[in-house]
């Protein structure tokens, strides 16, 4: 498998206080020589799996390698200083 795993964090603030952000972790993972999976880490699966560090991720889209950089640039423009 060729390609670079890319990782971004989007800060999401809840409530009136900006002291406790709830971050969303975004991954661009190569799966084929020319394809990437764009995943968002959702969180821990359940209370019993917390001990085992099991997390759930949601597949946002499969991307061709050619548009990964453009997609990341679009996310930077959309989320601004939160990414």
Secondary structure, DSSP 8 states (H G I E B T S, - for coil): --S--EEEEEEEE-SS-SSSEEEEEEEEEEEETTEEEEEEEEEE--TTTTTTT-EEEEEEEEEEGGGHHHHHHHHHHHHGGG-
